[in-house]
């Protein structure tokens, strides 16, 4: 525990709990999103930003992401523009979070079509980046049940 003495602005002593110390007392519970758990639009946006950052780090084109696809009945689609940019559309409703993320990663790969020697490593990096966002801490729900 860290104790911060009062400042002129604060009339009380501030106590800051060190996360490591807190975890020693009560370790965090980590739960993976279940097979029937849908991704929220907020989490979808977070994963899209993260995947695009990894793509930039690998010197790949970063597609735009949207949901749902324009064509009814499709779970995913990709729209290519003449300037080389792409928009990956993925359906969120009624689909497990892992399936949505897999489609997003496939979309990044399809937008870039890297050589086969690089593609496995890039796909692994994308999954490594997205996996922590598929895990929720302390039972706080970050997704909706698709039940």
JOUR-V726023 format. One record per run of one state. SS is the DSSP state (H for helix, E for strand, L for the rest). FROM is the first residue (numbers start at 1). TO is the last residue. If there is no record, write none. Layout:
ss=SS from=FROM to=TO
ss=SS from=FROM to=TO
This chain:
ss=L from=1 to=1
ss=E from=2 to=4
ss=L from=5 to=13
ss=E from=14 to=16
ss=L from=17 to=18
ss=H from=19 to=25
ss=L from=26 to=29
ss=E from=30 to=32
ss=L from=33 to=36
ss=E from=37 to=39
ss=L from=40 to=40
ss=H from=41 to=57
ss=L from=58 to=63
ss=E from=64 to=66
ss=L from=67 to=75
ss=E from=76 to=80
ss=L from=81 to=85
ss=E from=86 to=90
ss=L from=91 to=96
ss=H from=97 to=112
ss=L from=113 to=115
ss=H from=116 to=134
ss=E from=135 to=137
ss=L from=138 to=142
ss=E from=143 to=145
ss=L from=146 to=147
